[in-house]
Amino acid sequence: MRLPRSGAGWTIAVFGVLALLMGAVGLLWPEALLRMLGFEVPAQRAAGDHTGTFLMASSMASFNMGVYYLLATATEWRAFYRFTVFFRLVTFTVFSIAVLADIAPGRFFGVAAWEGAGAVATAVGLWWDARRSSTAEPSVPAEAAPATDAVH
């Protein structure tokens, strides 16, 4: 895989790698992921407790999302970058409300903060990339450039 070619691409790549890794952790060692997020890990689950099933589905989604983000980075899919800014801010809002409403433990706010910071970093990267490209000298197309062996 090639390295990102823009500031925004780097933010997407970092998120993609981490989403892929955290998804893998959740699939291979779900208890560790639950502990990192601040959730209790009881020795035994009650009948009808589908935490493991939900965690497996969420971890698989995270793993897949990591792959999607890395694919977007490899292809420099800037429309995807812009799309993620909005929806990561939505995720930040929903997860923050979950913590404030005592639906999720306080440590879960770290996930919300990560989403919000990632959205802001990508937005700044997009702005920086646009600013950098607008101040760069326009390149002369090859067909418009004079040939070096042209007779004058």
C-alpha positions as CSV (number, residue, x, y, z in Angstrom):
1,M,0.0,0.0,0.0
2,R,1.2,3.5,-0.8
3,L,1.7,6.2,1.8
4,P,-0.9,9.0,2.0
5,R,-0.3,11.9,-0.4
6,S,-2.0,14.6,1.6
7,G,-2.5,15.9,5.1
8,A,-6.1,14.8,5.1
9,G,-5.0,11.4,3.8
10,W,-2.7,10.9,6.8
11,T,-5.6,11.6,9.2
12,I,-7.8,9.0,7.4
13,A,-4.9,6.5,7.3
14,V,-4.3,6.8,11.0
15,F,-7.9,6.3,11.8
16,G,-8.1,3.4,9.4
17,V,-5.2,1.6,11.0
18,L,-6.6,2.1,14.5
19,A,-10.1,1.0,13.5
20,L,-8.7,-2.1,11.9
21,L,-6.5,-2.9,14.9
22,M,-9.3,-2.2,17.5
23,G,-11.6,-4.4,15.4
24,A,-9.1,-7.2,15.5
25,V,-8.6,-6.8,19.2
26,G,-12.4,-7.0,19.7
27,L,-12.6,-10.1,17.6
28,L,-9.6,-11.9,19.1
29,W,-9.7,-10.6,22.7
30,P,-13.1,-9.1,23.4
31,E,-12.6,-8.8,27.2
32,A,-9.6,-6.5,26.6
33,L,-11.6,-4.2,24.4
34,L,-14.4,-4.0,26.9
35,R,-12.0,-3.1,29.7
36,M,-10.3,-0.4,27.5
37,L,-13.7,1.1,27.0
38,G,-14.5,1.1,30.7
39,F,-17.1,-1.7,30.6
40,E,-17.3,-4.4,33.3
41,V,-16.3,-7.9,32.3
42,P,-18.2,-10.3,34.7
43,A,-16.9,-13.8,35.2
44,Q,-20.2,-15.1,33.9
45,R,-22.9,-13.5,31.8
46,A,-26.6,-13.9,32.5
47,A,-28.9,-15.8,30.2
48,G,-30.0,-13.6,27.4
49,D,-27.0,-11.3,27.6
50,H,-25.8,-10.9,24.1
51,T,-22.9,-8.6,24.8
52,G,-20.5,-10.9,23.1
53,T,-22.6,-11.1,20.0
54,F,-22.9,-7.3,19.8
55,L,-19.2,-6.9,20.5
56,M,-18.3,-9.3,17.7
57,A,-20.6,-7.4,15.3
58,S,-19.2,-4.0,16.3
59,S,-15.6,-5.3,16.1
60,M,-16.2,-6.7,12.6
61,A,-17.7,-3.4,11.6
62,S,-14.6,-1.6,13.0
63,F,-12.3,-3.9,11.2
64,N,-14.1,-3.4,7.9
65,M,-14.3,0.3,8.4
66,G,-10.5,0.3,8.9
67,V,-10.2,-1.4,5.5
68,Y,-12.5,1.2,3.9
69,Y,-10.5,4.1,5.3
70,L,-7.2,2.6,4.1
71,L,-8.7,2.0,0.6
72,A,-9.9,5.7,0.6
73,T,-6.3,6.7,1.6
74,A,-4.7,4.6,-1.1
75,T,-7.0,6.1,-3.8
76,E,-6.9,9.7,-2.3
77,W,-10.7,9.6,-2.3
78,R,-11.3,13.2,-1.1
79,A,-15.1,13.1,-1.2
80,F,-14.9,10.3,1.3
81,Y,-12.6,12.4,3.5
82,R,-15.2,15.2,3.5
83,F,-18.0,12.7,4.2
84,T,-16.2,11.4,7.3
85,V,-15.8,14.8,8.8
86,F,-19.6,15.3,9.2
87,F,-20.4,11.8,10.3
88,R,-17.5,11.6,12.8
89,L,-18.9,14.8,14.4
90,V,-22.3,13.1,14.5
91,T,-20.7,10.1,16.2
92,F,-18.9,12.4,18.7
93,T,-22.3,14.0,19.6
94,V,-24.1,10.7,20.0
95,F,-21.4,9.1,22.1
96,S,-21.0,12.2,24.2
97,I,-24.8,12.2,24.9
98,A,-24.6,8.5,25.8
99,V,-21.9,9.3,28.5
100,L,-23.8,12.4,29.8
101,A,-27.1,10.4,30.0
102,D,-25.3,7.6,31.9
103,I,-26.0,5.1,29.1
104,A,-22.2,4.5,28.7
105,P,-19.4,4.7,31.3
106,G,-17.4,7.9,31.6
107,R,-14.3,6.3,30.0
108,F,-16.4,5.8,26.9
109,F,-16.1,9.6,26.3
110,G,-12.6,8.8,25.1
111,V,-14.2,7.2,22.0
112,A,-16.3,10.3,21.5
113,A,-13.3,12.5,21.9
114,W,-11.3,10.4,19.4
115,E,-14.1,10.8,16.9
116,G,-14.4,14.5,17.4
117,A,-10.6,15.0,17.3
118,G,-10.4,12.9,14.1
119,A,-13.1,14.9,12.4
120,V,-11.4,18.2,13.3
121,A,-8.0,16.8,12.2
122,T,-9.4,15.7,8.8
123,A,-11.2,19.0,8.3
124,V,-7.9,20.9,9.1
125,G,-6.1,18.5,6.7
126,L,-8.6,19.2,3.9
127,W,-8.3,22.9,4.5
128,W,-4.5,22.8,4.6
129,D,-4.4,20.7,1.4
130,A,-6.7,23.1,-0.4
131,R,-4.7,26.1,0.8
132,R,-1.4,24.4,-0.3
133,S,-2.7,23.5,-3.7
134,S,-4.2,27.0,-4.3
135,T,-0.8,28.7,-3.6
136,A,1.2,26.2,-5.7
137,E,2.2,27.3,-9.2
138,P,0.0,25.9,-11.9
139,S,1.9,23.3,-13.9
140,V,2.3,23.6,-17.6
141,P,0.7,20.6,-19.4
142,A,3.3,18.6,-21.3
143,E,1.7,19.3,-24.7
144,A,1.9,23.1,-24.1
145,A,5.6,23.0,-23.1
146,P,8.1,23.7,-25.9
147,A,10.1,20.8,-26.9
148,T,13.8,21.0,-26.0
149,D,14.9,20.1,-29.5
150,A,12.6,22.5,-31.2
151,V,14.2,24.7,-33.9
152,H,13.8,28.4,-33.2
